[in-house]
Amino acid sequence: MREFLESDTGFYYAIGLFTIAVFLGALAMLAVVTPGGIGALELGGLVVGFGLFMLVYFVSITIHQLEDREEL
């Protein structure tokens, strides 16, 4: 595990997974705290927006890996 986190790419993947875990925890907490629950439209917008953000994040990591391979 330590070797995985010592590389830049591994660290970025770990941060991405941590961000997803925090987002899911926040959604769960919001569902418990909000008296009326989360509306489907609001939930859909949050999930789609966050999904697009994470997609761009992981595509950027992949591009970073490809750039490192070209330099060798």
Backbone torsions as a table, in degrees:
resi	resn	phi	psi	omega
1	MET	NA	-39.3	-178.7
2	ARG	-63.9	-39.6	178.9
3	GLU	-63.5	-36.8	179.1
4	PHE	-63.3	-42.2	-177.7
5	LEU	-79.3	-16.2	178.6
6	GLU	-74.5	-23.5	177.3
7	SER	-83.2	151.4	179.2
8	ASP	-60.3	-45.7	-177.2
9	THR	-64.4	-43.2	177.9
10	GLY	-61.4	-41.4	178.0
11	PHE	-62.7	-43.4	179.9
12	TYR	-64.0	-40.0	176.4
13	TYR	-63.2	-42.3	179.2
14	ALA	-62.8	-41.7	178.2
15	ILE	-64.3	-40.5	177.8
16	GLY	-62.4	-44.1	178.5
17	LEU	-66.2	-38.1	176.9
18	PHE	-63.9	-40.7	178.6
19	THR	-62.6	-41.2	177.5
20	ILE	-63.8	-42.3	179.0
21	ALA	-63.1	-41.6	178.3
22	VAL	-64.7	-41.6	178.8
23	PHE	-61.5	-46.1	179.6
24	LEU	-65.3	-38.7	175.9
25	GLY	-63.6	-40.7	178.9
26	ALA	-66.1	-39.0	176.4
27	LEU	-63.6	-42.2	178.7
28	ALA	-63.5	-43.3	179.1
29	MET	-65.2	-39.9	178.3
30	LEU	-63.5	-38.5	178.9
31	ALA	-65.8	-34.7	-179.6
32	VAL	-77.3	-40.7	-173.6
33	VAL	-78.0	-35.9	-176.6
34	THR	-72.6	122.2	-176.5
35	PRO	-61.5	-40.9	-177.8
36	GLY	-89.1	0.7	-175.7
37	GLY	80.7	178.4	-180.0
38	ILE	-93.9	130.5	177.2
39	GLY	-70.1	150.3	-177.6
40	ALA	-63.0	-39.1	-179.1
41	LEU	-65.9	-44.5	179.4
42	GLU	-65.6	-43.4	179.9
43	LEU	-63.2	-42.2	178.8
44	GLY	-61.6	-43.3	179.0
45	GLY	-64.0	-42.3	178.3
46	LEU	-62.9	-47.4	-176.1
47	VAL	-67.7	-42.9	179.9
48	VAL	-66.1	-44.8	179.2
49	GLY	-62.1	-45.1	179.0
50	PHE	-66.6	-38.0	177.8
51	GLY	-61.8	-41.6	177.2
52	LEU	-65.0	-40.8	177.5
53	PHE	-60.4	-46.0	-179.0
54	MET	-69.2	-33.0	176.2
55	LEU	-61.4	-46.8	178.0
56	VAL	-62.6	-39.9	179.7
57	TYR	-60.6	-49.1	-177.6
58	PHE	-72.7	-30.5	174.0
59	VAL	-66.0	-38.2	177.5
60	SER	-63.1	-39.1	177.0
61	ILE	-63.0	-43.0	179.6
62	THR	-62.7	-41.6	177.8
63	ILE	-64.0	-39.4	177.6
64	HIS	-60.8	-41.1	177.8
65	GLN	-63.7	-43.1	-179.1
66	LEU	-64.9	-36.5	177.5
67	GLU	-65.5	-39.7	178.7
68	ASP	-65.0	-35.4	-179.7
69	ARG	-71.2	-33.2	179.8
70	GLU	-69.8	-27.3	-178.3
71	GLU	-74.0	-20.5	-178.6
72	LEU	-78.3	NA	NA
